[in-house]
Amino acid sequence: MKLHPCFPLSFLVFAALAGGCSKDNSKPADEGLVGIWKLVDRQCYCSPAPTPNESLIFTATNFSFFANGQPRYSGTYAPAAVTVCGISGAAPGLRLSSNRPIIGLSEMQYTLTGNQLVLDYGGPCDAPRDTYERVQ
């Protein structure tokens, strides 16, 4: 089986489901979290470094984080009003239940605008604020 050049090997299963690699920008903005997301920016109080090769997949109830094409965390998620360190008041967020502990990263506020997803784990307290773009 020949892989399409725009999908890394770790997405072999998803490539079979995708049927191509063109980015469909005509998707409605209210499509929600379901899809494949690629990390495009990480803000944190850390040493300057290239953006890590990370991706995230959401189904209707499950999530999977990948780092360098390898599974890192997976489990279920639920919408929740959350308050994260350094950010006042509760806001729309996600509560994760993982196959292994995600220290400090089990709740985050999120903002979804079109094909851009921002996950804020508590940026003012040196937790990352990750920006993803929808791949599919």
N, CA, C and O of each residue as an XYZ file, in Angstrom:
544
protein
N       0.838     -1.171      0.000
C       0.000      0.000      0.000
C       0.884      1.236      0.000
O       1.777      1.348      0.840
N       0.663      2.148     -0.902
C       1.466      3.357     -0.997
C       0.769      4.473     -0.231
O      -0.416      4.736     -0.435
N       1.531      5.136      0.665
C       0.977      6.222      1.459
C       0.966      7.512      0.666
O       1.852      7.762     -0.151
N      -0.027      8.313      0.910
C      -0.090      9.636      0.335
C       1.001     10.463      0.989
O       1.138     10.383      2.209
N       1.786     11.250      0.270
C       2.941     11.923      0.850
C       2.609     12.972      1.898
O       3.500     13.373      2.648
N       1.378     13.431      1.985
C       1.073     14.489      2.947
C       0.668     13.954      4.308
O       0.374     14.755      5.195
N       0.637     12.665      4.520
C       0.282     12.103      5.818
C       1.463     11.354      6.396
O       2.041     10.502      5.721
N       1.844     11.657      7.652
C       2.913     10.889      8.274
C       2.451      9.459      8.522
O       1.254      9.172      8.544
N       3.396      8.590      8.702
C       3.106      7.174      8.884
C       2.147      6.927     10.040
O       1.332      6.007      9.976
N       2.229      7.728     11.087
C       1.368      7.504     12.253
C      -0.110      7.690     11.934
O      -0.969      7.235     12.689
N      -0.409      8.351     10.829
C      -1.802      8.572     10.471
C      -2.281      7.608      9.391
O      -3.244      7.900      8.682
N      -1.625      6.480      9.264
C      -1.973      5.503      8.243
C      -3.457      5.161      8.284
O      -4.123      5.157      7.249
N      -3.971      4.878      9.456
C      -5.385      4.523      9.574
C      -6.269      5.686      9.146
O      -7.270      5.494      8.457
N      -5.896      6.890      9.557
C      -6.710      8.051      9.225
C      -6.597      8.422      7.754
O      -7.543      8.950      7.169
N      -5.448      8.150      7.158
C      -5.281      8.417      5.734
C      -6.220      7.552      4.922
O      -6.778      7.993      3.917
N      -6.391      6.316      5.365
C      -7.302      5.421      4.663
C      -8.734      5.949      4.730
O      -9.508      5.810      3.783
N      -9.070      6.559      5.870
C     -10.414      7.104      6.019
C     -10.576      8.440      5.301
O     -11.675      8.791      4.873
N      -9.482      9.181      5.171
C      -9.558     10.526      4.614
C      -9.779     10.534      3.109
O     -10.519     11.370      2.590
N      -9.147      9.616      2.415
C      -9.321      9.550      0.972
C      -8.578     10.635      0.216
O      -8.828     10.823     -0.975
N      -7.679     11.350      0.861
C      -6.924     12.386      0.174
C      -6.290     13.308      1.173
O      -6.504     13.164      2.376
N      -5.508     14.258      0.698
C      -4.823     15.128      1.637
C      -5.168     16.589      1.439
O      -4.558     17.446      2.078
N      -6.109     16.902      0.592
C      -6.438     18.308      0.408
C      -7.185     18.819      1.627
O      -8.029     18.127      2.195
N      -6.860     20.039      2.015
C      -7.483     20.653      3.164
C      -8.787     21.293      2.706
O      -8.782     22.136      1.809
N      -9.887     20.906      3.306
C     -11.188     21.419      2.928
C     -11.532     22.601      3.818
O     -11.980     22.417      4.949
N     -11.328     23.808      3.318
C     -11.612     25.005      4.094
C     -13.078     25.406      4.031
O     -13.452     26.435      4.593
N     -13.915     24.622      3.363
C     -15.322     24.958      3.263
C     -16.133     24.354      4.407
O     -17.359     24.465      4.420
N     -15.464     23.715      5.367
C     -16.175     23.119      6.499
C     -16.791     24.233      7.344
O     -16.198     25.301      7.495
N     -17.977     23.986      7.891
C     -18.602     25.011      8.715
C     -17.811     25.237     10.001
O     -17.218     24.305     10.545
N     -17.806     26.475     10.482
C     -17.057     26.823     11.686
C     -17.595     26.119     12.919
O     -16.857     25.933     13.886
N     -18.872     25.719     12.913
C     -19.455     25.078     14.083
C     -19.300     23.557     14.066
O     -20.017     22.850     14.775
N     -18.377     23.060     13.268
C     -18.171     21.618     13.161
C     -17.762     21.009     14.493
O     -17.986     19.818     14.709
N     -17.184     21.770     15.372
C     -16.810     21.289     16.684
C     -15.414     20.713     16.727
O     -14.611     20.885     15.810
N     -15.153     20.026     17.817
C     -13.817     19.500     18.077
C     -13.463     18.267     17.263
O     -12.282     17.980     17.066
N     -14.461     17.533     16.788
C     -14.203     16.275     16.099
C     -13.319     16.500     14.879
O     -13.637     17.311     14.009
N     -12.210     15.775     14.825
C     -11.294     15.886     13.702
C      -9.864     15.652     14.111
O      -9.574     15.260     15.241
N      -8.968     15.901     13.166
C      -7.538     15.767     13.386
C      -6.948     17.170     13.411
O      -7.217     17.977     12.521
N      -6.139     17.463     14.435
C      -5.579     18.782     14.665
C      -4.057     18.702     14.737
O      -3.511     17.755     15.303
N      -3.377     19.682     14.172
C      -1.913     19.745     14.200
C      -1.487     20.964     14.997
O      -1.995     22.064     14.778
N      -0.551     20.770     15.924
C      -0.019     21.869     16.718
C       0.761     22.825     15.818
O       1.666     22.402     15.098
N       0.410     24.124     15.861
C       1.102     25.111     15.037
C       1.796     26.177     15.882
O       2.623     26.928     15.366
N       1.467     26.253     17.191
C       2.114     27.227     18.053
C       1.962     26.802     19.506
O       0.910     26.314     19.919
N       3.032     26.995     20.277
C       2.992     26.737     21.723
C       3.564     27.955     22.414
O       4.697     28.360     22.157
N       2.763     28.535     23.299
C       3.215     29.662     24.101
C       3.432     29.165     25.517
O       2.559     28.519     26.098
N       4.595     29.465     26.071
C       4.891     29.080     27.444
C       6.117     29.856     27.902
O       6.795     30.497     27.099
N       6.394     29.791     29.202
C       7.604     30.387     29.745
C       8.692     29.322     29.678
O       9.089     28.763     30.700
N       9.162     29.052     28.487
C      10.151     28.010     28.275
C      11.201     28.514     27.289
O      11.031     29.559     26.660
N      12.263     27.770     27.169
C      13.328     28.147     26.240
C      12.777     28.169     24.824
O      11.977     27.308     24.458
N      13.197     29.145     24.021
C      12.752     29.167     22.623
C      13.142     27.864     21.918
O      14.273     27.389     22.030
N      12.206     27.321     21.215
C      12.429     26.059     20.500
C      11.433     25.984     19.353
O      10.405     26.661     19.376
N      11.730     25.167     18.352
C      10.753     24.965     17.278
C       9.467     24.357     17.845
O       9.486     23.667     18.865
N       8.374     24.623     17.174
C       7.095     24.037     17.589
C       7.201     22.516     17.513
O       7.597     21.978     16.479
N       6.853     21.816     18.596
C       6.948     20.361     18.576
C       6.035     19.741     17.516
O       5.015     20.322     17.147
N       6.407     18.575     17.038
C       5.602     17.819     16.077
C       4.542     17.050     16.857
O       4.730     15.882     17.200
N       3.431     17.720     17.131
C       2.361     17.105     17.908
C       1.035     17.256     17.182
O       0.815     18.205     16.431
N       0.172     16.307     17.425
C      -1.163     16.346     16.844
C      -2.158     15.803     17.855
O      -1.791     15.194     18.859
N      -3.406     16.038     17.564
C      -4.486     15.699     18.471
C      -5.665     15.236     17.635
O      -5.985     15.836     16.609
N      -6.303     14.176     18.074
C      -7.488     13.667     17.382
C      -8.646     13.636     18.373
O      -8.522     13.095     19.472
N      -9.774     14.222     17.972
C     -10.996     14.157     18.754
C     -12.042     13.383     17.971
O     -12.259     13.646     16.788
N     -12.693     12.426     18.630
C     -13.928     11.841     18.115
C     -15.046     12.471     18.939
O     -14.802     13.441     19.656
N     -16.242     11.953     18.857
C     -17.353     12.525     19.618
C     -17.131     12.431     21.124
O     -17.631     13.275     21.867
N     -16.389     11.421     21.595
C     -16.191     11.237     23.037
C     -14.747     10.955     23.437
O     -14.422     11.013     24.623
N     -13.877     10.651     22.484
C     -12.502     10.254     22.792
C     -11.491     11.237     22.232
O     -11.785     12.002     21.313
N     -10.292     11.204     22.802
C      -9.190     12.016     22.304
C      -7.935     11.158     22.268
O      -7.829     10.156     22.975
N      -6.983     11.568     21.429
C      -5.653     10.962     21.379
C      -4.649     12.058     21.063
O      -4.806     12.787     20.084
N      -3.608     12.175     21.896
C      -2.487     13.078     21.641
C      -1.355     12.262     21.052
O      -1.097     11.141     21.490
N      -0.671     12.826     20.051
C       0.480     12.187     19.420
C       1.666     13.142     19.488
O       1.502     14.349     19.305
N       2.851     12.614     19.747
C       4.091     13.383     19.707
C       5.045     12.653     18.778
O       5.324     11.470     18.975
N       5.543     13.345     17.774
C       6.429     12.739     16.766
C       5.824     11.472     16.164
O       6.528     10.493     15.918
N       4.530     11.503     15.935
C       3.840     10.385     15.296
C       3.533      9.228     16.208
O       2.949      8.239     15.767
N       3.913      9.321     17.485
C       3.684      8.222     18.425
C       2.585      8.598     19.410
O       2.539      9.738     19.871
N       1.695      7.656     19.743
C       0.649      7.946     20.717
C       1.258      8.332     22.066
O       2.193      7.692     22.546
N       0.714      9.384     22.661
C       1.218      9.830     23.963
C       0.171      9.652     25.049
O       0.451      9.069     26.096
N      -1.036     10.153     24.803
C      -2.147     10.029     25.736
C      -3.410      9.746     24.937
O      -3.545     10.179     23.793
N      -4.326      9.018     25.549
C      -5.639      8.838     24.950
C      -6.638      8.578     26.058
O      -6.268      8.220     27.176
N      -7.895      8.760     25.739
C      -8.944      8.545     26.722
C     -10.227      9.200     26.268
O     -10.493      9.325     25.072
N     -11.016      9.614     27.235
C     -12.292     10.264     26.941
C     -12.226     11.716     27.416
O     -11.385     12.086     28.235
N     -13.131     12.517     26.880
C     -13.218     13.917     27.304
C     -14.677     14.300     27.438
O     -15.565     13.669     26.864
N     -14.900     15.353     28.211
C     -16.253     15.879     28.372
C     -16.164     17.394     28.473
O     -15.251     17.925     29.104
N     -17.114     18.091     27.851
C     -17.162     19.537     28.015
C     -17.430     19.866     29.486
O     -18.175     19.155     30.159
N     -16.828     20.932     29.973
C     -17.018     21.333     31.365
C     -16.670     22.805     31.510
O     -15.872     23.342     30.742
N     -17.266     23.446     32.491
C     -16.848     24.799     32.844
C     -15.650     24.613     33.764
O     -15.781     24.029     34.839
N     -14.488     25.101     33.355
C     -13.266     24.882     34.127
C     -12.611     26.219     34.457
O     -12.804     27.217     33.763
N     -11.843     26.208     35.521
C     -11.011     27.339     35.894
C      -9.596     26.813     35.970
O      -9.310     25.906     36.751
N      -8.711     27.370     35.170
C      -7.320     26.927     35.165
C      -6.461     27.996     35.823
O      -6.852     29.161     35.887
N      -5.315     27.608     36.300
C      -4.399     28.467     37.033
C      -4.136     29.784     36.298
O      -3.793     29.798     35.116
N      -4.303     30.875     37.021
C      -3.955     32.178     36.477
C      -4.998     32.824     35.598
O      -4.791     33.938     35.116
N      -6.109     32.159     35.376
C      -7.163     32.711     34.531
C      -8.406     32.832     35.399
O      -8.881     31.832     35.939
N      -8.940     34.044     35.541
C     -10.055     34.253     36.454
C     -11.361     33.762     35.859
O     -11.633     33.945     34.672
N     -12.156     33.140     36.700
C     -13.485     32.698     36.316
C     -13.507     31.433     35.485
O     -12.535     31.072     34.821
N     -14.646     30.778     35.545
C     -14.842     29.557     34.754
C     -15.167     29.929     33.317
O     -15.792     30.954     33.045
N     -14.727     29.069     32.402
C     -14.958     29.286     30.975
C     -15.167     27.926     30.327
O     -14.883     26.899     30.944
N     -15.664     27.905     29.079
C     -15.818     26.623     28.399
C     -14.490     25.889     28.376
O     -13.448     26.458     28.051
N     -14.548     24.639     28.722
C     -13.325     23.856     28.759
C     -13.587     22.390     28.532
O     -14.696     21.971     28.202
N     -12.534     21.625     28.717
C     -12.592     20.182     28.561
C     -11.988     19.528     29.789
O     -11.015     20.022     30.358
N     -12.570     18.423     30.186
C     -12.032     17.603     31.267
C     -11.664     16.258     30.647
O     -12.512     15.573     30.074
N     -10.386     15.888     30.768
C      -9.880     14.660     30.167
C      -9.770     13.548     31.191
O      -9.418     13.781     32.347
N     -10.070     12.357     30.757
C      -9.835     11.145     31.536
C      -8.950     10.267     30.661
O      -9.376      9.802     29.603
N      -7.711     10.041     31.109
C      -6.707      9.425     30.254
C      -6.354      8.007     30.667
O      -6.651      7.560     31.774
N      -5.702      7.310     29.725
C      -5.208      5.966     29.987
C      -3.998      5.980     30.913
O      -3.622      4.941     31.456
N      -3.386      7.147     31.098
C      -2.305      7.328     32.064
C      -2.347      8.776     32.523
O      -2.891      9.630     31.823
N      -1.781      9.065     33.687
C      -1.892     10.427     34.232
C      -1.335     11.491     33.298
O      -0.276     11.327     32.694
N      -2.076     12.578     33.199
C      -1.629     13.755     32.456
C      -1.451     14.841     33.520
O      -2.353     15.645     33.751
N      -0.317     14.858     34.147
C      -0.077     15.742     35.287
C      -0.258     17.200     34.867
O       0.438     17.701     33.984
N      -1.212     17.866     35.523
C      -1.454     19.277     35.262
C      -2.156     19.587     33.956
O      -2.419     20.754     33.666
N      -2.465     18.578     33.163
C      -3.064     18.835     31.861
C      -4.404     18.126     31.684
O      -4.810     17.849     30.555
N      -5.090     17.831     32.776
C      -6.349     17.103     32.640
C      -7.554     18.024     32.444
O      -8.644     17.557     32.114
N      -7.363     19.325     32.646
C      -8.417     20.299     32.374
C      -7.809     21.472     31.630
O      -6.682     21.884     31.906
N      -8.560     22.001     30.692
C      -8.094     23.174     29.966
C      -9.273     23.970     29.442
O     -10.340     23.425     29.158
N      -9.057     25.273     29.319
C     -10.035     26.099     28.643
C      -9.750     25.991     27.157
O      -8.605     25.791     26.751
N     -10.792     26.124     26.343
C     -10.549     26.077     24.908
C     -11.338     27.145     24.186
O     -12.389     27.601     24.636
N     -10.788     27.526     23.047
C     -11.446     28.461     22.144
C     -11.387     27.835     20.760
O     -10.313     27.464     20.286
N     -12.523     27.719     20.123
C     -12.605     27.147     18.784
C     -13.153     28.216     17.856
O     -14.285     28.674     18.006
N     -12.321     28.608     16.886
C     -12.709     29.614     15.906
C     -12.408     29.069     14.527
O     -11.250     29.006     14.114
N     -13.455     28.672     13.811
C     -13.256     28.098     12.477
C     -12.388     26.863     12.560
O     -12.731     25.904     13.250
N     -11.269     26.880     11.863
C     -10.357     25.736     11.835
C      -9.169     25.918     12.773
O      -8.114     25.319     12.566
N      -9.340     26.752     13.812
C      -8.279     26.961     14.786
C      -8.798     26.652     16.188
O      -9.864     27.117     16.591
N      -8.024     25.861     16.915
C      -8.366     25.443     18.269
C      -7.240     25.866     19.198
O      -6.076     25.547     18.955
N      -7.585     26.587     20.266
C      -6.596     26.983     21.272
C      -6.945     26.268     22.575
O      -8.063     26.376     23.080
N      -5.970     25.538     23.106
C      -6.115     24.870     24.397
C      -5.217     25.593     25.388
O      -3.998     25.636     25.220
N      -5.832     26.166     26.429
C      -5.083     26.922     27.436
C      -5.130     26.150     28.741
O      -6.187     25.986     29.349
N      -3.951     25.675     29.163
C      -3.824     24.878     30.381
C      -3.528     25.752     31.594
O      -3.392     25.230     32.701
N      -3.425     27.048     31.418
C      -3.103     27.976     32.496
C      -1.837     28.740     32.199
O      -0.902     28.741     33.000
N      -1.800     29.389     31.053
C      -0.620     30.108     30.586
C       0.029     31.026     31.610
O       1.255     31.031     31.715
N      -0.744     31.809     32.376
C      -0.108     32.696     33.351
C       0.693     31.960     34.439
O       1.524     32.573     35.109
N       0.455     30.686     34.614
C       1.168     29.889     35.622
C       2.195     28.969     34.979
O       2.529     27.926     35.542
N       2.691     29.335     33.829
C       3.728     28.588     33.109
C       3.226     27.253     32.554
O       4.019     26.340     32.329
N       1.950     27.139     32.340
C       1.409     25.969     31.637
C       1.259     26.375     30.169
O       1.101     27.560     29.874
N       1.306     25.426     29.260
C       1.259     25.805     27.841
C      -0.099     26.328     27.387
O      -1.145     26.024     27.961
N      -0.030     27.118     26.344
C      -1.205     27.562     25.590
C      -0.927     27.138     24.161
O      -0.113     27.746     23.465
N      -1.618     26.077     23.728
C      -1.343     25.453     22.429
C      -2.380     25.846     21.389
O      -3.581     25.843     21.662
N      -1.910     26.185     20.197
C      -2.783     26.509     19.082
C      -2.656     25.416     18.025
O      -1.555     25.074     17.594
N      -3.791     24.881     17.621
C      -3.861     23.810     16.628
C      -4.634     24.293     15.417
O      -5.508     25.152     15.532
N      -4.314     23.745     14.261
C      -5.114     23.951     13.049
C      -5.704     22.616     12.636
O      -5.070     21.568     12.762
N      -6.942     22.677     12.135
C      -7.620     21.463     11.703
C      -6.939     20.922     10.446
O      -6.722     21.657      9.482
N      -6.605     19.632     10.466
C      -6.053     18.947      9.312
C      -7.187     18.271      8.549
O      -7.208     18.247      7.318
N      -8.107     17.734      9.299
C      -9.263     17.053      8.714
C     -10.423     17.133      9.669
O     -11.503     16.621      9.374
